[in-house]
Amino acid sequence: MKGLLYVGLALLALWVVLTVTRAVVGGLLWVVLLVGIASLAVYAFQVASGRRQIR
C-alpha cells in the first residue's frame, strides 16, 4: 500500500515538473517571437528612413 502512495507522489511530481517546464518553454517562445518581431520592425524602419542600405 505504501508503494502505491510513492508511485502516486512520483506521478504528481512528474506532472508538476512537466507543467512548469511547458509553461516556461511557452513563455520563452513568446518572448523570442516578440523580440524577433520588434527587431524586424526596427530594421525595416531604419531601411525605410534610408539609414541602412539593403545589399
PDB file of N, CA, C and O in Angstrom:
ATOM      1  N   MET A   1       0.834  -1.209   0.000  1.00  0.00           N
ATOM      2  CA  MET A   1       0.000   0.000   0.000  1.00  0.00           C
ATOM      3  C   MET A   1       0.867   1.257   0.000  1.00  0.00           C
ATOM      4  O   MET A   1       0.531   2.259  -0.631  1.00  0.00           O
ATOM      5  N   LYS A   2       2.001   1.186   0.727  1.00  0.00           N
ATOM      6  CA  LYS A   2       2.881   2.352   0.793  1.00  0.00           C
ATOM      7  C   LYS A   2       3.537   2.611  -0.566  1.00  0.00           C
ATOM      8  O   LYS A   2       3.766   3.760  -0.947  1.00  0.00           O
ATOM      9  N   GLY A   3       3.837   1.530  -1.291  1.00  0.00           N
ATOM     10  CA  GLY A   3       4.451   1.678  -2.608  1.00  0.00           C
ATOM     11  C   GLY A   3       3.545   2.429  -3.560  1.00  0.00           C
ATOM     12  O   GLY A   3       4.012   3.237  -4.363  1.00  0.00           O
ATOM     13  N   LEU A   4       2.248   2.166  -3.475  1.00  0.00           N
ATOM     14  CA  LEU A   4       1.268   2.844  -4.314  1.00  0.00           C
ATOM     15  C   LEU A   4       1.271   4.348  -4.048  1.00  0.00           C
ATOM     16  O   LEU A   4       1.170   5.160  -4.968  1.00  0.00           O
ATOM     17  N   LEU A   5       1.390   4.700  -2.762  1.00  0.00           N
ATOM     18  CA  LEU A   5       1.425   6.111  -2.369  1.00  0.00           C
ATOM     19  C   LEU A   5       2.642   6.795  -2.991  1.00  0.00           C
ATOM     20  O   LEU A   5       2.544   7.908  -3.508  1.00  0.00           O
ATOM     21  N   TYR A   6       3.793   6.111  -2.933  1.00  0.00           N
ATOM     22  CA  TYR A   6       5.017   6.676  -3.501  1.00  0.00           C
ATOM     23  C   TYR A   6       4.893   6.851  -5.022  1.00  0.00           C
ATOM     24  O   TYR A   6       5.356   7.845  -5.581  1.00  0.00           O
ATOM     25  N   VAL A   7       4.260   5.865  -5.682  1.00  0.00           N
ATOM     26  CA  VAL A   7       4.057   5.958  -7.133  1.00  0.00           C
ATOM     27  C   VAL A   7       3.175   7.160  -7.455  1.00  0.00           C
ATOM     28  O   VAL A   7       3.448   7.905  -8.396  1.00  0.00           O
ATOM     29  N   GLY A   8       2.108   7.345  -6.662  1.00  0.00           N
ATOM     30  CA  GLY A   8       1.208   8.481  -6.865  1.00  0.00           C
ATOM     31  C   GLY A   8       1.932   9.804  -6.692  1.00  0.00           C
ATOM     32  O   GLY A   8       1.759  10.730  -7.485  1.00  0.00           O
ATOM     33  N   LEU A   9       2.758   9.886  -5.631  1.00  0.00           N
ATOM     34  CA  LEU A   9       3.519  11.109  -5.373  1.00  0.00           C
ATOM     35  C   LEU A   9       4.504  11.381  -6.507  1.00  0.00           C
ATOM     36  O   LEU A   9       4.673  12.526  -6.927  1.00  0.00           O
ATOM     37  N   ALA A  10       5.158  10.320  -7.003  1.00  0.00           N
ATOM     38  CA  ALA A  10       6.124  10.463  -8.092  1.00  0.00           C
ATOM     39  C   ALA A  10       5.426  10.969  -9.360  1.00  0.00           C
ATOM     40  O   ALA A  10       5.943  11.843 -10.056  1.00  0.00           O
ATOM     41  N   LEU A  11       4.245  10.406  -9.649  1.00  0.00           N
ATOM     42  CA  LEU A  11       3.487  10.843 -10.824  1.00  0.00           C
ATOM     43  C   LEU A  11       3.056  12.301 -10.691  1.00  0.00           C
ATOM     44  O   LEU A  11       3.110  13.066 -11.654  1.00  0.00           O
ATOM     45  N   LEU A  12       2.627  12.674  -9.482  1.00  0.00           N
ATOM     46  CA  LEU A  12       2.211  14.054  -9.228  1.00  0.00           C
ATOM     47  C   LEU A  12       3.389  15.003  -9.426  1.00  0.00           C
ATOM     48  O   LEU A  12       3.249  16.054 -10.051  1.00  0.00           O
ATOM     49  N   ALA A  13       4.557  14.625  -8.888  1.00  0.00           N
ATOM     50  CA  ALA A  13       5.760  15.448  -9.026  1.00  0.00           C
ATOM     51  C   ALA A  13       6.142  15.585 -10.501  1.00  0.00           C
ATOM     52  O   ALA A  13       6.500  16.672 -10.956  1.00  0.00           O
ATOM     53  N   LEU A  14       6.064  14.479 -11.244  1.00  0.00           N
ATOM     54  CA  LEU A  14       6.388  14.478 -12.666  1.00  0.00           C
ATOM     55  C   LEU A  14       5.445  15.403 -13.444  1.00  0.00           C
ATOM     56  O   LEU A  14       5.873  16.160 -14.316  1.00  0.00           O
ATOM     57  N   TRP A  15       4.148  15.324 -13.107  1.00  0.00           N
ATOM     58  CA  TRP A  15       3.148  16.169 -13.761  1.00  0.00           C
ATOM     59  C   TRP A  15       3.422  17.647 -13.504  1.00  0.00           C
ATOM     60  O   TRP A  15       3.343  18.470 -14.416  1.00  0.00           O
ATOM     61  N   VAL A  16       3.749  17.978 -12.241  1.00  0.00           N
ATOM     62  CA  VAL A  16       4.047  19.368 -11.876  1.00  0.00           C
ATOM     63  C   VAL A  16       5.263  19.860 -12.648  1.00  0.00           C
ATOM     64  O   VAL A  16       5.253  20.965 -13.190  1.00  0.00           O
ATOM     65  N   VAL A  17       6.322  19.035 -12.701  1.00  0.00           N
ATOM     66  CA  VAL A  17       7.549  19.414 -13.407  1.00  0.00           C
ATOM     67  C   VAL A  17       7.264  19.647 -14.894  1.00  0.00           C
ATOM     68  O   VAL A  17       7.731  20.625 -15.477  1.00  0.00           O
ATOM     69  N   LEU A  18       6.488  18.733 -15.504  1.00  0.00           N
ATOM     70  CA  LEU A  18       6.165  18.867 -16.925  1.00  0.00           C
ATOM     71  C   LEU A  18       5.336  20.122 -17.192  1.00  0.00           C
ATOM     72  O   LEU A  18       5.570  20.835 -18.168  1.00  0.00           O
ATOM     73  N   THR A  19       4.371  20.384 -16.321  1.00  0.00           N
ATOM     74  CA  THR A  19       3.516  21.558 -16.495  1.00  0.00           C
ATOM     75  C   THR A  19       4.331  22.837 -16.396  1.00  0.00           C
ATOM     76  O   THR A  19       4.194  23.739 -17.223  1.00  0.00           O
ATOM     77  N   VAL A  20       5.187  22.909 -15.370  1.00  0.00           N
ATOM     78  CA  VAL A  20       6.024  24.099 -15.175  1.00  0.00           C
ATOM     79  C   VAL A  20       6.973  24.275 -16.353  1.00  0.00           C
ATOM     80  O   VAL A  20       7.155  25.383 -16.856  1.00  0.00           O
ATOM     81  N   THR A  21       7.582  23.160 -16.793  1.00  0.00           N
ATOM     82  CA  THR A  21       8.521  23.224 -17.924  1.00  0.00           C
ATOM     83  C   THR A  21       7.818  23.729 -19.173  1.00  0.00           C
ATOM     84  O   THR A  21       8.344  24.574 -19.898  1.00  0.00           O
ATOM     85  N   ARG A  22       6.615  23.200 -19.418  1.00  0.00           N
ATOM     86  CA  ARG A  22       5.859  23.615 -20.601  1.00  0.00           C
ATOM     87  C   ARG A  22       5.512  25.102 -20.527  1.00  0.00           C
ATOM     88  O   ARG A  22       5.586  25.813 -21.529  1.00  0.00           O
ATOM     89  N   ALA A  23       5.135  25.565 -19.342  1.00  0.00           N
ATOM     90  CA  ALA A  23       4.791  26.980 -19.171  1.00  0.00           C
ATOM     91  C   ALA A  23       6.026  27.852 -19.424  1.00  0.00           C
ATOM     92  O   ALA A  23       5.938  28.875 -20.103  1.00  0.00           O
ATOM     93  N   VAL A  24       7.171  27.444 -18.878  1.00  0.00           N
ATOM     94  CA  VAL A  24       8.410  28.219 -19.045  1.00  0.00           C
ATOM     95  C   VAL A  24       8.831  28.243 -20.509  1.00  0.00           C
ATOM     96  O   VAL A  24       9.184  29.294 -21.044  1.00  0.00           O
ATOM     97  N   VAL A  25       8.791  27.067 -21.160  1.00  0.00           N
ATOM     98  CA  VAL A  25       9.177  26.982 -22.573  1.00  0.00           C
ATOM     99  C   VAL A  25       8.236  27.826 -23.430  1.00  0.00           C
ATOM    100  O   VAL A  25       8.676  28.531 -24.338  1.00  0.00           O
ATOM    101  N   GLY A  26       6.931  27.749 -23.134  1.00  0.00           N
ATOM    102  CA  GLY A  26       5.959  28.547 -23.875  1.00  0.00           C
ATOM    103  C   GLY A  26       6.229  30.039 -23.705  1.00  0.00           C
ATOM    104  O   GLY A  26       6.168  30.801 -24.670  1.00  0.00           O
ATOM    105  N   GLY A  27       6.528  30.450 -22.474  1.00  0.00           N
ATOM    106  CA  GLY A  27       6.840  31.858 -22.201  1.00  0.00           C
ATOM    107  C   GLY A  27       8.075  32.295 -22.961  1.00  0.00           C
ATOM    108  O   GLY A  27       8.103  33.384 -23.535  1.00  0.00           O
ATOM    109  N   LEU A  28       9.106  31.442 -22.968  1.00  0.00           N
ATOM    110  CA  LEU A  28      10.343  31.769 -23.674  1.00  0.00           C
ATOM    111  C   LEU A  28      10.093  31.907 -25.170  1.00  0.00           C
ATOM    112  O   LEU A  28      10.635  32.803 -25.817  1.00  0.00           O
ATOM    113  N   LEU A  29       9.256  31.002 -25.722  1.00  0.00           N
ATOM    114  CA  LEU A  29       8.942  31.072 -27.144  1.00  0.00           C
ATOM    115  C   LEU A  29       8.255  32.386 -27.481  1.00  0.00           C
ATOM    116  O   LEU A  29       8.565  33.013 -28.494  1.00  0.00           O
ATOM    117  N   TRP A  30       7.311  32.807 -26.621  1.00  0.00           N
ATOM    118  CA  TRP A  30       6.613  34.074 -26.856  1.00  0.00           C
ATOM    119  C   TRP A  30       7.583  35.234 -26.807  1.00  0.00           C
ATOM    120  O   TRP A  30       7.509  36.142 -27.635  1.00  0.00           O
ATOM    121  N   VAL A  31       8.508  35.214 -25.830  1.00  0.00           N
ATOM    122  CA  VAL A  31       9.483  36.299 -25.688  1.00  0.00           C
ATOM    123  C   VAL A  31      10.368  36.376 -26.933  1.00  0.00           C
ATOM    124  O   VAL A  31      10.608  37.456 -27.473  1.00  0.00           O
ATOM    125  N   VAL A  32      10.851  35.202 -27.384  1.00  0.00           N
ATOM    126  CA  VAL A  32      11.706  35.157 -28.579  1.00  0.00           C
ATOM    127  C   VAL A  32      10.954  35.688 -29.794  1.00  0.00           C
ATOM    128  O   VAL A  32      11.497  36.454 -30.590  1.00  0.00           O
ATOM    129  N   LEU A  33       9.694  35.270 -29.924  1.00  0.00           N
ATOM    130  CA  LEU A  33       8.869  35.717 -31.039  1.00  0.00           C
ATOM    131  C   LEU A  33       8.685  37.233 -31.028  1.00  0.00           C
ATOM    132  O   LEU A  33       8.840  37.892 -32.056  1.00  0.00           O
ATOM    133  N   LEU A  34       8.351  37.782 -29.852  1.00  0.00           N
ATOM    134  CA  LEU A  34       8.130  39.226 -29.736  1.00  0.00           C
ATOM    135  C   LEU A  34       9.409  40.004 -30.004  1.00  0.00           C
ATOM    136  O   LEU A  34       9.380  41.038 -30.672  1.00  0.00           O
ATOM    137  N   VAL A  35      10.539  39.512 -29.484  1.00  0.00           N
ATOM    138  CA  VAL A  35      11.823  40.189 -29.707  1.00  0.00           C
ATOM    139  C   VAL A  35      12.172  40.166 -31.195  1.00  0.00           C
ATOM    140  O   VAL A  35      12.648  41.160 -31.744  1.00  0.00           O
ATOM    141  N   GLY A  36      11.932  39.021 -31.842  1.00  0.00           N
ATOM    142  CA  GLY A  36      12.208  38.908 -33.268  1.00  0.00           C
ATOM    143  C   GLY A  36      11.368  39.885 -34.079  1.00  0.00           C
ATOM    144  O   GLY A  36      11.878  40.538 -34.989  1.00  0.00           O
ATOM    145  N   ILE A  37      10.085  39.986 -33.754  1.00  0.00           N
ATOM    146  CA  ILE A  37       9.198  40.920 -34.460  1.00  0.00           C
ATOM    147  C   ILE A  37       9.653  42.358 -34.231  1.00  0.00           C
ATOM    148  O   ILE A  37       9.671  43.163 -35.163  1.00  0.00           O
ATOM    149  N   ALA A  38      10.018  42.679 -32.996  1.00  0.00           N
ATOM    150  CA  ALA A  38      10.457  44.038 -32.664  1.00  0.00           C
ATOM    151  C   ALA A  38      11.732  44.401 -33.424  1.00  0.00           C
ATOM    152  O   ALA A  38      11.848  45.500 -33.966  1.00  0.00           O
ATOM    153  N   SER A  39      12.694  43.465 -33.460  1.00  0.00           N
ATOM    154  CA  SER A  39      13.951  43.758 -34.153  1.00  0.00           C
ATOM    155  C   SER A  39      13.728  43.900 -35.659  1.00  0.00           C
ATOM    156  O   SER A  39      14.361  44.733 -36.309  1.00  0.00           O
ATOM    157  N   LEU A  40      12.819  43.079 -36.214  1.00  0.00           N
ATOM    158  CA  LEU A  40      12.480  43.211 -37.639  1.00  0.00           C
ATOM    159  C   LEU A  40      11.844  44.573 -37.922  1.00  0.00           C
ATOM    160  O   LEU A  40      12.147  45.214 -38.928  1.00  0.00           O
ATOM    161  N   ALA A  41      10.966  45.001 -37.028  1.00  0.00           N
ATOM    162  CA  ALA A  41      10.301  46.293 -37.207  1.00  0.00           C
ATOM    163  C   ALA A  41      11.321  47.425 -37.153  1.00  0.00           C
ATOM    164  O   ALA A  41      11.261  48.352 -37.960  1.00  0.00           O
ATOM    165  N   VAL A  42      12.258  47.356 -36.205  1.00  0.00           N
ATOM    166  CA  VAL A  42      13.294  48.387 -36.086  1.00  0.00           C
ATOM    167  C   VAL A  42      14.156  48.401 -37.343  1.00  0.00           C
ATOM    168  O   VAL A  42      14.472  49.470 -37.866  1.00  0.00           O
ATOM    169  N   TYR A  43      14.537  47.220 -37.832  1.00  0.00           N
ATOM    170  CA  TYR A  43      15.363  47.118 -39.041  1.00  0.00           C
ATOM    171  C   TYR A  43      14.629  47.699 -40.259  1.00  0.00           C
ATOM    172  O   TYR A  43      15.211  48.441 -41.051  1.00  0.00           O
ATOM    173  N   ALA A  44      13.345  47.350 -40.392  1.00  0.00           N
ATOM    174  CA  ALA A  44      12.543  47.858 -41.505  1.00  0.00           C
ATOM    175  C   ALA A  44      12.421  49.378 -41.425  1.00  0.00           C
ATOM    176  O   ALA A  44      12.463  50.066 -42.445  1.00  0.00           O
ATOM    177  N   PHE A  45      12.270  49.896 -40.207  1.00  0.00           N
ATOM    178  CA  PHE A  45      12.166  51.349 -40.017  1.00  0.00           C
ATOM    179  C   PHE A  45      13.468  52.039 -40.426  1.00  0.00           C
ATOM    180  O   PHE A  45      13.440  53.093 -41.061  1.00  0.00           O
ATOM    181  N   GLN A  46      14.608  51.445 -40.062  1.00  0.00           N
ATOM    182  CA  GLN A  46      15.910  52.009 -40.422  1.00  0.00           C
ATOM    183  C   GLN A  46      16.096  51.989 -41.941  1.00  0.00           C
ATOM    184  O   GLN A  46      16.594  52.954 -42.519  1.00  0.00           O
ATOM    185  N   VAL A  47      15.696  50.889 -42.585  1.00  0.00           N
ATOM    186  CA  VAL A  47      15.807  50.788 -44.039  1.00  0.00           C
ATOM    187  C   VAL A  47      14.909  51.841 -44.696  1.00  0.00           C
ATOM    188  O   VAL A  47      15.313  52.498 -45.656  1.00  0.00           O
ATOM    189  N   ALA A  48      13.693  51.996 -44.175  1.00  0.00           N
ATOM    190  CA  ALA A  48      12.741  52.943 -44.750  1.00  0.00           C
ATOM    191  C   ALA A  48      13.241  54.369 -44.606  1.00  0.00           C
ATOM    192  O   ALA A  48      13.028  55.190 -45.499  1.00  0.00           O
ATOM    193  N   SER A  49      13.904  54.679 -43.494  1.00  0.00           N
ATOM    194  CA  SER A  49      14.392  56.040 -43.284  1.00  0.00           C
ATOM    195  C   SER A  49      15.722  56.257 -43.998  1.00  0.00           C
ATOM    196  O   SER A  49      16.284  57.350 -43.933  1.00  0.00           O
ATOM    197  N   GLY A  50      16.238  55.224 -44.685  1.00  0.00           N
ATOM    198  CA  GLY A  50      17.410  55.373 -45.521  1.00  0.00           C
ATOM    199  C   GLY A  50      18.735  55.348 -44.783  1.00  0.00           C
ATOM    200  O   GLY A  50      19.770  55.683 -45.361  1.00  0.00           O
ATOM    201  N   ARG A  51      18.722  54.958 -43.515  1.00  0.00           N
ATOM    202  CA  ARG A  51      19.970  54.914 -42.758  1.00  0.00           C
ATOM    203  C   ARG A  51      20.774  53.659 -43.098  1.00  0.00           C
ATOM    204  O   ARG A  51      21.999  53.644 -42.977  1.00  0.00           O
ATOM    205  N   ARG A  52      20.078  52.616 -43.520  1.00  0.00           N
ATOM    206  CA  ARG A  52      20.757  51.359 -43.803  1.00  0.00           C
ATOM    207  C   ARG A  52      20.370  50.878 -45.198  1.00  0.00           C
ATOM    208  O   ARG A  52      19.187  50.712 -45.496  1.00  0.00           O
ATOM    209  N   GLN A  53      21.353  50.658 -46.039  1.00  0.00           N
ATOM    210  CA  GLN A  53      21.055  50.205 -47.404  1.00  0.00           C
ATOM    211  C   GLN A  53      20.949  48.683 -47.450  1.00  0.00           C
ATOM    212  O   GLN A  53      21.713  47.982 -46.788  1.00  0.00           O
ATOM    213  N   ILE A  54      19.994  48.175 -48.238  1.00  0.00           N
ATOM    214  CA  ILE A  54      19.886  46.730 -48.430  1.00  0.00           C
ATOM    215  C   ILE A  54      20.940  46.317 -49.452  1.00  0.00           C
ATOM    216  O   ILE A  54      20.993  46.870 -50.550  1.00  0.00           O
ATOM    217  N   ARG A  55      21.762  45.365 -49.101  1.00  0.00           N
ATOM    218  CA  ARG A  55      22.842  44.956 -50.018  1.00  0.00           C
ATOM    219  C   ARG A  55      22.276  44.059 -51.113  1.00  0.00           C
ATOM    220  O   ARG A  55      23.017  43.607 -51.986  1.00  0.00           O
TER     221      ARG A  55
END
